[in-house]
Amino acid sequence: MDFDAFVHSVKDKQLPAGLSVCLNSLWYDAAGDWATAHSLVDSLTDSKACLVHAYLHRKEGDTWNADYWYRRANSKRPATSLEEEWRTIVQALL
C-alpha cells in the first residue's frame, strides 16, 4: 500500500486489512477517532509505537507527555505541522 491509497482508505472509511498496529492507530487518528488511535499504542513500548504515541499527545496539546514519548522513541518533537508529522510517520511505516 502506498501513501495515497492509505489516505483514500481514510476518506472511504475503509480500514485496510493487514496494517501494523501503528498504522491502524494513525488511520483512526486521521478518521477522527483519537481515543481509539491512542488505545492502540498506549501500552506498547517499541520505538515506532512510542513515536505514534508522542504524535498523538502532541496533537492532543499535551506537550509534556508528548515530549516524554518522543524521548522514549529516541526522537524530538518536530518543528513541523501536525499534518506534516502525520504524513512523515505514515510514509515511514508503510
ROSE-4610 file (N, C-alpha, C; in Angstrom, 1 decimal, always signed):
// ROSE-4610
residu = [M/M/M/D/D/D/F/F/F/D/D/D/A/A/A/F/F/F/V/V/V/H/H/H/S/S/S/V/V/V/K/K/K/D/D/D/K/K/K/Q/Q/Q/L/L/L/P/P/P/A/A/A/G/G/G/L/L/L/S/S/S/V/V/V/C/C/C/L/L/L/N/N/N/S/S/S/L/L/L/W/W/W/Y/Y/Y/D/D/D/A/A/A/A/A/A/G/G/G/D/D/D/W/W/W/A/A/A/T/T/T/A/A/A/H/H/H/S/S/S/L/L/L/V/V/V/D/D/D/S/S/S/L/L/L/T/T/T/D/D/D/S/S/S/K/K/K/A/A/A/C/C/C/L/L/L/V/V/V/H/H/H/A/A/A/Y/Y/Y/L/L/L/H/H/H/R/R/R/K/K/K/E/E/E/G/G/G/D/D/D/T/T/T/W/W/W/N/N/N/A/A/A/D/D/D/Y/Y/Y/W/W/W/Y/Y/Y/R/R/R/R/R/R/A/A/A/N/N/N/S/S/S/K/K/K/R/R/R/P/P/P/A/A/A/T/T/T/S/S/S/L/L/L/E/E/E/E/E/E/E/E/E/W/W/W/R/R/R/T/T/T/I/I/I/V/V/V/Q/Q/Q/A/A/A/L/L/L/L/L/L]
num = [1/1/1/2/2/2/3/3/3/4/4/4/5/5/5/6/6/6/7/7/7/8/8/8/9/9/9/10/10/10/11/11/11/12/12/12/13/13/13/14/14/14/15/15/15/16/16/16/17/17/17/18/18/18/19/19/19/20/20/20/21/21/21/22/22/22/23/23/23/24/24/24/25/25/25/26/26/26/27/27/27/28/28/28/29/29/29/30/30/30/31/31/31/32/32/32/33/33/33/34/34/34/35/35/35/36/36/36/37/37/37/38/38/38/39/39/39/40/40/40/41/41/41/42/42/42/43/43/43/44/44/44/45/45/45/46/46/46/47/47/47/48/48/48/49/49/49/50/50/50/51/51/51/52/52/52/53/53/53/54/54/54/55/55/55/56/56/56/57/57/57/58/58/58/59/59/59/60/60/60/61/61/61/62/62/62/63/63/63/64/64/64/65/65/65/66/66/66/67/67/67/68/68/68/69/69/69/70/70/70/71/71/71/72/72/72/73/73/73/74/74/74/75/75/75/76/76/76/77/77/77/78/78/78/79/79/79/80/80/80/81/81/81/82/82/82/83/83/83/84/84/84/85/85/85/86/86/86/87/87/87/88/88/88/89/89/89/90/90/90/91/91/91/92/92/92/93/93/93/94/94/94]
x = [+0.8/+0.0/+0.9/+0.5/+1.3/+0.5/+1.1/+0.6/-0.8/-0.9/-2.2/-3.3/-3.0/-4.1/-4.5/-3.5/-3.8/-4.7/-4.4/-5.2/-6.6/-6.7/-8.0/-8.8/-8.2/-8.9/-9.5/-8.9/-9.5/-10.7/-10.6/-11.7/-12.9/-12.5/-13.6/-14.1/-13.5/-13.9/-13.8/-12.7/-12.5/-11.1/-11.0/-9.7/-9.1/-8.0/-7.3/-6.9/-7.0/-6.6/-5.1/-4.5/-3.1/-2.1/-2.7/-1.8/-1.2/+0.0/+0.6/-0.3/-0.1/-0.9/-0.6/+0.6/+0.9/+0.2/+0.1/-0.6/-2.1/-2.6/-4.0/-4.3/-3.4/-3.6/-3.6/-2.7/-2.7/-3.9/-4.4/-5.6/-6.8/-6.9/-8.0/-7.9/-6.7/-6.5/-7.0/-6.6/-7.0/-8.5/-9.1/-10.6/-11.3/-10.6/-11.2/-11.5/-10.9/-11.1/-9.8/-9.5/-8.3/-8.2/-9.3/-9.4/-9.0/-9.5/-9.1/-7.7/-7.3/-5.9/-4.9/-5.3/-4.4/-4.5/-5.6/-5.7/-4.9/-4.7/-3.9/-2.5/-1.9/-0.5/-0.2/-1.2/-1.0/-0.1/-0.2/+0.6/+1.8/+2.1/+3.2/+4.5/+5.7/+6.9/+8.0/+7.7/+8.7/+8.8/+9.9/+10.2/+9.1/+8.6/+7.6/+6.3/+5.9/+4.7/+4.9/+6.0/+6.3/+6.2/+6.7/+6.6/+5.2/+4.4/+3.0/+2.3/+2.6/+2.1/+2.4/+3.7/+4.1/+3.3/+3.2/+2.5/+1.0/+0.4/-1.0/-1.1/-0.1/-0.2/+0.1/+1.0/+1.3/+0.0/-0.7/-2.0/-3.0/-3.0/-3.9/-3.6/-2.4/-2.0/-1.3/-1.0/-0.3/+1.2/+1.9/+3.3/+4.2/+4.0/+4.9/+4.8/+3.7/+3.5/+4.1/+3.8/+4.4/+5.9/+6.5/+8.0/+8.5/+7.8/+8.2/+8.2/+7.2/+7.1/+8.1/+8.3/+9.4/+10.7/+11.0/+12.3/+12.3/+11.2/+11.1/+11.3/+11.0/+11.2/+12.5/+13.4/+14.7/+14.6/+13.7/+13.4/+13.1/+12.8/+12.5/+11.2/+10.5/+9.3/+9.7/+9.0/+9.4/+8.9/+9.5/+9.1/+8.3/+7.5/+6.6/+5.2/+4.3/+2.9/+2.5/+1.4/+0.9/+0.6/+0.1/-0.2/+1.1/+2.1/+3.4/+4.0/+3.9/+4.4/+3.6/+2.3/+1.5/+1.9/+2.0/+2.5/+3.8/+4.7/+6.1/+6.1/+5.3/+5.3/+4.6/+3.5/+2.8/+3.7/+4.3/+5.2/+6.3/+6.9/+8.0/+7.5/+6.2/+5.7/+5.2/+4.8/+4.2/+5.3]
y = [-1.2/+0.0/+1.2/+2.2/+3.5/+4.5/+5.7/+6.7/+7.2/+7.4/+7.9/+6.9/+5.6/+4.6/+4.6/+4.8/+4.9/+6.1/+7.2/+8.4/+8.2/+7.6/+7.3/+6.3/+5.4/+4.5/+5.2/+6.2/+7.0/+7.8/+8.4/+9.1/+8.2/+7.0/+6.0/+5.3/+5.6/+4.9/+3.4/+2.9/+1.5/+1.2/+0.7/+0.4/-0.8/-0.6/-1.8/-2.9/-4.1/-5.3/-5.3/-5.9/-6.2/-5.1/-4.0/-2.9/-3.2/-2.6/-2.7/-2.0/-2.2/-1.5/+0.0/+0.4/+1.8/+2.5/+1.8/+2.4/+2.4/+1.3/+1.3/+2.6/+2.8/+4.0/+5.3/+5.4/+6.7/+6.8/+5.6/+5.6/+6.1/+5.6/+6.0/+7.5/+8.0/+9.4/+10.2/+9.9/+10.6/+10.5/+9.4/+9.3/+10.0/+10.7/+11.5/+10.8/+9.6/+8.8/+8.7/+9.9/+9.9/+8.9/+8.7/+7.7/+6.3/+5.8/+4.5/+4.5/+5.6/+5.7/+5.6/+6.3/+6.2/+4.9/+4.3/+3.0/+1.9/+2.0/+1.0/+1.0/+2.2/+2.3/+2.6/+2.8/+3.2/+2.3/+1.0/+0.1/-0.5/+0.0/-0.5/+0.3/-0.3/+0.3/+0.3/-0.2/-0.2/+1.2/+1.5/+2.9/+3.5/+2.6/+3.1/+3.5/+2.6/+2.9/+4.1/+4.3/+5.5/+6.7/+6.7/+7.9/+8.2/+7.2/+7.5/+8.0/+7.4/+7.9/+9.3/+9.7/+11.1/+12.0/+11.6/+12.5/+12.7/+11.6/+11.7/+12.7/+12.6/+13.6/+15.0/+15.1/+16.5/+17.0/+16.2/+16.6/+17.0/+16.2/+16.5/+17.8/+18.3/+19.5/+19.3/+18.0/+17.6/+17.6/+18.7/+18.8/+18.0/+18.2/+17.5/+16.0/+15.4/+14.0/+13.6/+14.4/+14.2/+14.1/+15.0/+15.1/+13.8/+13.3/+12.1/+10.9/+10.8/+9.7/+9.9/+11.2/+11.4/+10.9/+11.2/+10.7/+9.1/+8.5/+7.0/+6.5/+7.3/+6.9/+7.3/+7.8/+8.4/+9.4/+10.3/+11.4/+12.7/+13.7/+15.0/+15.5/+16.3/+16.9/+17.7/+17.4/+18.1/+19.6/+20.4/+21.8/+21.9/+20.9/+20.9/+20.9/+21.0/+21.0/+19.5/+19.4/+18.1/+17.3/+17.9/+17.2/+16.7/+17.5/+17.0/+15.9/+16.0/+14.9/+13.6/+13.7/+12.5/+11.9/+12.7/+12.2/+11.6/+12.2/+11.6/+10.3/+10.2/+8.9/+7.8/+8.2/+7.2/+6.7/+7.6/+7.2/+6.3/+6.6/+5.8/+4.4/+4.3/+3.0/+2.1/+2.7/+2.0/+1.1]
z = [+0.0/+0.0/+0.0/-0.8/-0.8/+0.0/+0.1/+0.9/+0.4/-0.9/-1.4/-1.2/-1.3/-1.0/+0.4/+1.3/+2.7/+3.0/+2.4/+2.6/+2.1/+0.9/+0.3/+1.2/+1.8/+2.7/+3.9/+4.3/+5.4/+4.9/+3.7/+3.2/+2.9/+2.5/+2.1/+3.4/+4.5/+5.8/+5.7/+5.1/+4.9/+5.5/+6.7/+7.3/+6.5/+5.9/+5.2/+6.1/+5.6/+6.4/+6.3/+7.4/+7.3/+7.7/+8.2/+8.6/+10.0/+10.3/+11.6/+12.6/+13.9/+14.9/+14.8/+14.5/+14.4/+13.3/+12.2/+11.0/+11.3/+12.0/+12.4/+13.3/+14.2/+15.1/+14.3/+13.4/+12.6/+11.7/+11.2/+10.4/+11.2/+12.4/+13.3/+13.7/+13.9/+14.2/+13.0/+11.8/+10.6/+10.4/+10.8/+10.7/+11.8/+12.7/+13.7/+15.0/+15.2/+16.4/+17.2/+17.9/+18.7/+19.8/+20.4/+21.6/+21.1/+20.0/+19.5/+19.1/+18.4/+18.0/+19.2/+20.2/+21.4/+22.1/+22.2/+22.9/+22.2/+20.9/+20.2/+20.5/+20.9/+21.1/+22.6/+23.4/+24.8/+25.6/+25.4/+26.2/+25.5/+24.3/+23.5/+23.9/+23.8/+24.2/+23.1/+21.9/+20.9/+20.3/+19.7/+19.3/+18.3/+17.4/+16.4/+17.2/+18.1/+18.8/+19.7/+20.3/+21.1/+20.3/+19.1/+18.2/+17.8/+17.5/+17.2/+18.5/+19.6/+20.9/+21.2/+20.9/+21.1/+20.2/+18.9/+17.9/+18.5/+18.9/+19.4/+20.6/+21.5/+22.7/+22.2/+21.2/+20.7/+20.1/+19.3/+18.7/+19.8/+20.9/+22.0/+22.7/+22.5/+23.2/+24.5/+24.8/+26.0/+25.7/+25.6/+25.2/+26.1/+27.4/+28.4/+28.1/+28.0/+27.8/+26.4/+25.4/+24.1/+24.1/+24.8/+24.9/+25.6/+26.6/+27.2/+26.2/+25.4/+24.4/+23.3/+22.9/+21.9/+22.4/+23.7/+24.3/+24.3/+24.6/+24.6/+23.2/+22.2/+20.8/+20.2/+21.1/+20.7/+19.7/+19.9/+18.9/+19.7/+18.9/+19.5/+18.8/+19.5/+18.9/+17.7/+16.5/+15.3/+15.3/+14.5/+14.4/+13.1/+12.8/+11.6/+12.1/+11.1/+11.5/+11.9/+12.5/+12.9/+11.6/+10.6/+9.3/+8.7/+8.7/+8.1/+9.0/+10.3/+11.1/+10.8/+10.7/+10.5/+9.1/+8.1/+6.8/+6.9/+7.5/+7.7/+8.4/+9.4/+10.2/+9.3/+8.7/+7.9/+6.8/+6.1/+5.0/+5.4/+6.6/+7.2/+7.5/+7.9/+8.4/+7.2/+6.1/+5.0/+4.3]
